[in-house]
């Protein structure tokens, strides 16, 4: 008999599973609460379930978390876990504590196929999509571990950001049931405003998410024009800025927030010049997208060949955007001493995309191109 991991189901899916066992819907709600609100994995602990149902579940179902390979805690309280997802693949999740919230950064894929130049995960390549159970298991483990670790009975994680390893919208079928579990009052009860999906710009799936399960949306922008974004975010070649900005505007209609967050990784001499800021201002004005910018200090890793923008330049860039009436923040780097900061998550995957080889070839081309530039021209201008 096939044994089913119940972490794979949102409440509707679990109700259908229970009906298949000849049980009423309310049993699924009870079971859902035991699993997600109480963190139970042993059916015998679920005392208000009929003994006959517990027997059926023991024979055909399980609540199987992901094995934890490593746990690292930063000096600032950030915690990073490396989870084993089998067949040589491992993914990372990060908990970021703040005074007014607790945020969990969750992975959706083992690796990533998008291949952004500034992202350690992208350089690592792509192995496979995670299942719904593997996505939810990161939250299930973190929430109940943290309650024990911190000695708290109430909910610890108030925000979830799908900003870990992978492009969430390229794993749409597993993502949406996971989001519905996060939002369900019988599980984690998170607000739609406090669950954020980050995408590099998979336009058709942005439209589907808006129709199926609208949550807060963050878009990895990182460049103000198509020529530069083609180089930094290769997906732009398929869905260029005009299409992306139109999709953002459409998403605002069902979105729980009245703005899109644009993430912008600050790269020295590449996308951090005053002209780039002016182009961003024009892009926003032309598109009419209500937005805020989150400027992200780049977290260097050796294979990138890129350097973090100096702090004064980041601040000057932020002032230009703010002076144009665009809400702009500079992200505080957290967990960088344990490689848990933005863009640093790499896990351990069997690359099926030859990403490292392709990245090395691209880096060689860029270096050769930069060598031919006049001495006073920023290297990033070579891509424009």
C-alpha positions in Angstrom: 0.0 0.0 0.0 1.2 3.5 -0.9 1.9 5.6 2.2 0.9 9.3 1.8 2.7 12.2 3.4 -0.1 14.4 4.8 2.1 17.5 4.6 1.3 17.3 0.9 -2.3 18.4 1.3 -4.0 21.7 1.9 -7.3 21.4 3.8 -9.3 20.6 0.6 -6.9 17.9 -0.4 -6.9 16.4 3.1 -10.7 16.4 3.1 -10.7 14.5 -0.2 -8.2 12.1 1.3 -10.3 11.5 4.4 -13.4 11.0 2.3 -11.5 8.3 0.4 -11.1 6.6 3.8 -14.9 6.9 4.4 -14.5 9.7 6.9 -16.5 13.0 7.3 -15.0 16.4 6.4 -14.8 17.5 10.0 -12.3 14.8 10.6 -10.0 16.3 8.1 -10.2 19.7 9.9 -9.3 18.0 13.2 -6.4 16.2 11.6 -5.2 19.4 9.9 -5.1 21.2 13.2 -3.2 18.4 14.9 -0.6 18.4 12.2 0.0 22.1 11.7 -1.2 23.9 14.8 0.2 21.4 17.3 3.0 19.9 15.3 1.9 16.3 15.8 3.3 13.5 13.7 2.1 10.5 15.7 -1.5 9.6 15.0 -1.8 8.1 18.4 -1.3 11.5 20.0 -4.4 12.8 18.2 -6.8 12.0 21.0 -10.0 13.4 19.6 -9.8 11.3 16.4 -11.7 8.1 16.5 -9.6 5.0 17.2 -10.7 3.5 13.9 -9.5 6.5 12.0 -6.2 6.5 13.7 -5.8 2.9 12.7 -6.6 3.7 9.1 -4.1 6.6 9.1 -1.4 4.4 10.6 -1.8 2.0 7.7 -1.7 4.4 4.8 -0.5 7.8 5.9 2.4 9.6 7.6 3.5 13.0 8.6 7.1 13.0 7.5 9.3 16.0 8.1 12.6 16.7 6.2 15.7 15.5 7.9 17.9 18.3 9.2 21.5 18.0 8.0 22.8 21.1 9.7 21.6 24.1 11.8 23.6 27.3 12.1 22.8 30.3 14.2 24.1 33.8 13.4 25.3 36.3 15.9 22.2 38.4 15.1 19.9 35.5 15.9 19.2 34.4 12.3 19.0 30.6 12.1 19.7 28.6 8.9 18.7 25.0 8.3 20.0 22.6 5.6 17.3 20.0 4.9 17.9 16.7 3.1 15.4 16.2 0.2 16.9 13.0 -1.0 19.0 11.7 -3.9 21.9 14.0 -3.0 19.9 17.2 -2.9 19.6 19.5 0.0 17.8 22.9 0.4 18.1 25.7 2.9 15.5 27.7 4.9 16.3 30.7 7.1 14.5 32.2 10.1 15.0 36.0 10.7 13.9 37.3 14.0 12.9 41.0 14.4 11.2 42.9 17.2 7.8 43.0 15.5 7.9 39.8 13.4 9.5 36.5 12.8 10.1 35.8 9.1 10.9 32.4 7.5 12.6 32.3 4.1 11.4 29.1 2.3 12.9 27.3 -0.7 10.7 26.0 -3.5 13.2 24.1 -5.7 16.5 22.2 -5.2 18.6 24.7 -7.0 17.3 27.2 -9.6 17.2 27.2 -13.4 16.9 31.0 -13.8 20.6 31.6 -13.5 20.8 35.2 -12.2 24.4 36.4 -12.2 24.4 37.7 -8.6 22.7 34.7 -7.0 24.7 31.8 -5.5 21.8 29.4 -5.9 21.6 30.2 -9.6 25.3 29.5 -10.1 24.8 26.1 -8.4 22.3 25.0 -11.1 19.0 23.1 -10.9 18.1 19.6 -9.8 14.3 19.4 -9.3 11.1 21.0 -8.0 10.2 20.4 -4.4 6.8 18.8 -3.6 4.2 20.6 -1.6 5.1 18.5 1.4 8.8 19.5 1.1 7.8 23.2 1.0 5.4 23.0 3.9 7.8 20.8 5.9 10.2 23.7 6.2 7.6 25.8 7.9 6.2 22.9 9.9 9.7 22.1 11.3 10.8 25.7 11.9 7.6 26.8 13.7 7.5 23.9 16.1 11.2 23.8 16.7 11.2 27.6 17.5 8.3 27.2 19.9 10.3 24.6 21.9 13.6 26.5 21.4 12.2 29.8 22.6 9.8 28.3 25.2 6.7 29.9 23.6 3.2 28.5 23.2 2.0 31.1 20.7 2.9 31.3 17.0 6.6 32.4 16.4 6.6 32.8 12.6 4.4 35.7 11.5 5.7 36.1 7.9 6.8 33.7 5.2 8.8 34.8 2.1 9.2 32.4 -0.8 12.7 33.8 -1.4 14.8 30.8 -0.6 16.3 28.5 -3.3 14.4 28.4 -6.6 11.9 30.3 -8.6 8.6 29.7 -6.9 6.4 30.3 -10.0 8.3 27.7 -12.0 6.9 25.2 -9.4 3.4 26.5 -9.4 1.5 23.2 -8.9 3.3 22.5 -5.6 3.4 26.2 -4.5 -0.3 27.0 -4.4 -1.4 24.2 -2.1 1.6 25.1 0.2 0.4 28.8 0.2 -3.1 27.7 1.0 -1.9 25.7 4.0 0.1 28.7 5.3 -3.0 30.9 5.0 -5.5 28.5 6.5 -6.8 29.4 9.9 -6.8 25.7 10.8 -3.1 25.6 10.1 -0.7 28.6 10.4 -3.3 31.4 9.9 -0.9 33.8 8.2 -2.3 36.9 6.6 -2.1 37.2 2.8 -0.2 40.5 3.4 2.4 38.5 5.3 3.1 35.8 2.8 5.2 37.0 -0.1 6.1 35.2 -3.3 9.3 36.5 -5.0 9.6 36.0 -8.7 12.2 36.9 -11.3 9.2 37.6 -13.6 7.4 34.5 -14.9 4.6 36.6 -16.4 1.9 33.9 -17.1 2.2 32.4 -13.6 2.0 35.9 -12.1 -1.4 36.2 -13.7 -2.4 32.7 -12.5 -1.3 33.4 -8.9 -3.4 36.6 -8.9 -6.4 34.5 -9.9 -5.8 31.5 -7.7 -4.1 32.6 -4.5 -3.2 36.3 -4.4 -0.5 37.0 -1.8 2.1 39.8 -1.5 4.3 39.9 -4.6 8.0 40.8 -4.8 9.7 41.0 -8.2 13.4 40.6 -8.7 14.0 43.6 -11.0 17.7 44.4 -10.6 18.0 46.5 -13.8 16.2 49.5 -15.4 16.5 48.4 -19.0 16.2 45.3 -21.1 19.8 45.1 -22.2 21.2 45.1 -18.7 18.4 42.9 -17.3 19.0 40.3 -20.1 22.5 39.9 -18.7 21.6 39.9 -15.0 18.3 38.0 -15.1 18.2 35.8 -18.2 14.5 35.2 -17.9 14.1 38.8 -19.1 14.8 37.6 -22.7 11.6 35.7 -22.6 9.5 38.2 -20.6 11.0 41.7 -21.2 10.3 44.7 -18.9 7.3 46.0 -20.8 5.5 42.6 -20.4 6.7 42.3 -16.8 5.5 45.7 -15.7 2.1 45.1 -17.4 1.8 41.9 -15.4 2.7 43.8 -12.2 -0.1 46.3 -12.8 -2.6 43.5 -13.5 -1.5 41.7 -10.2 -2.3 44.8 -8.2 -6.1 44.3 -8.8 -6.4 41.2 -6.7 -3.3 41.7 -4.5 -3.6 42.0 -0.7 -1.2 45.0 -0.8 -1.6 48.1 -3.0 2.0 48.0 -4.2 4.5 45.6 -5.7 7.9 45.3 -4.1 10.8 45.6 -6.5 14.0 43.9 -5.3 17.1 45.5 -6.6 20.6 44.0 -5.8 23.2 46.8 -5.8 26.2 45.8 -7.9 29.3 48.0 -8.1 29.7 49.6 -11.4 26.9 47.5 -13.0 23.5 48.8 -12.0 24.2 51.4 -9.4 24.8 54.6 -11.3 22.6 57.8 -11.2 21.6 57.1 -14.7 20.2 53.7 -13.7 18.2 55.4 -11.0 16.8 57.9 -13.4 15.9 55.0 -15.8 14.1 53.2 -13.0 12.1 56.4 -12.2 11.0 56.7 -15.8 10.1 52.9 -15.9 7.9 53.3 -12.9 6.2 56.5 -14.2 5.6 55.1 -17.6 4.2 51.8 -16.4 2.0 53.3 -13.7 2.8 50.4 -11.3 2.4 51.4 -7.6 5.6 50.1 -6.0 8.3 50.3 -3.4 11.9 49.5 -4.0 14.0 47.3 -1.7 17.7 48.0 -2.4 19.7 44.9 -1.5 23.4 45.1 -0.7 25.1 42.4 -2.8 26.4 39.4 -0.8 29.6 38.4 -2.7 30.6 34.9 -3.5 33.7 33.9 -5.5 32.0 32.6 -8.6 30.1 35.7 -9.3 32.9 38.1 -10.3 30.7 40.9 -8.9 31.3 43.4 -6.1 29.0 45.1 -3.6 28.2 48.7 -4.3 29.8 51.1 -1.7 27.4 52.2 1.0 27.5 55.9 0.0 26.5 55.0 -3.5 23.6 52.8 -2.3 22.4 55.7 -0.1 22.7 58.2 -3.0 20.8 55.8 -5.3 18.0 55.5 -2.6 17.8 59.3 -2.3 17.3 59.7 -6.0 14.3 57.2 -6.0 12.9 58.7 -2.8 13.1 62.3 -4.1 11.1 61.1 -7.1 8.3 60.0 -4.7 9.1 56.3 -4.8 9.1 54.5 -1.4 12.6 53.1 -1.0 14.3 51.0 1.7 17.8 49.6 2.0 17.6 46.0 3.2 19.5 45.3 6.4 21.8 42.4 5.8 21.1 39.5 8.2 22.9 36.2 8.7 25.7 36.9 6.4 28.2 35.3 8.8 26.5 32.0 8.2 25.8 32.6 4.5 22.1 33.0 5.2 21.7 36.5 3.6 19.9 37.3 0.4 21.4 35.6 -2.6 23.7 33.4 -0.5 21.5 30.2 -0.2 23.1 27.4 -2.1 22.2 24.1 -0.4 23.6 21.1 -2.2 22.1 19.9 -5.4 23.0 17.7 -8.3 23.0 20.2 -11.2 21.1 18.9 -14.2 21.4 22.1 -16.1 25.2 22.6 -16.5 24.7 26.0 -14.8 28.2 26.3 -13.4 29.7 25.7 -16.9 27.4 28.2 -18.6 28.0 30.8 -15.9 31.7 30.4 -16.3 31.4 30.9 -20.1 29.3 34.1 -19.5 31.7 35.4 -17.0 34.6 34.9 -19.4 32.7 36.8 -22.1 32.0 39.7 -19.8 35.6 39.9 -18.6 36.9 40.0 -22.2 34.3 42.7 -23.0 35.3 44.7 -20.0 38.9 44.6 -21.0 38.1 46.4 -24.2 36.2 49.3 -22.5 37.7 52.8 -22.1 39.2 53.2 -18.7 36.5 55.7 -17.5 33.5 53.5 -18.5 31.9 51.3 -15.8 32.1 47.6 -16.5 28.4 47.3 -16.2 27.9 49.6 -19.2 29.2 46.8 -21.5 25.9 45.0 -21.1 23.8 48.0 -22.2 
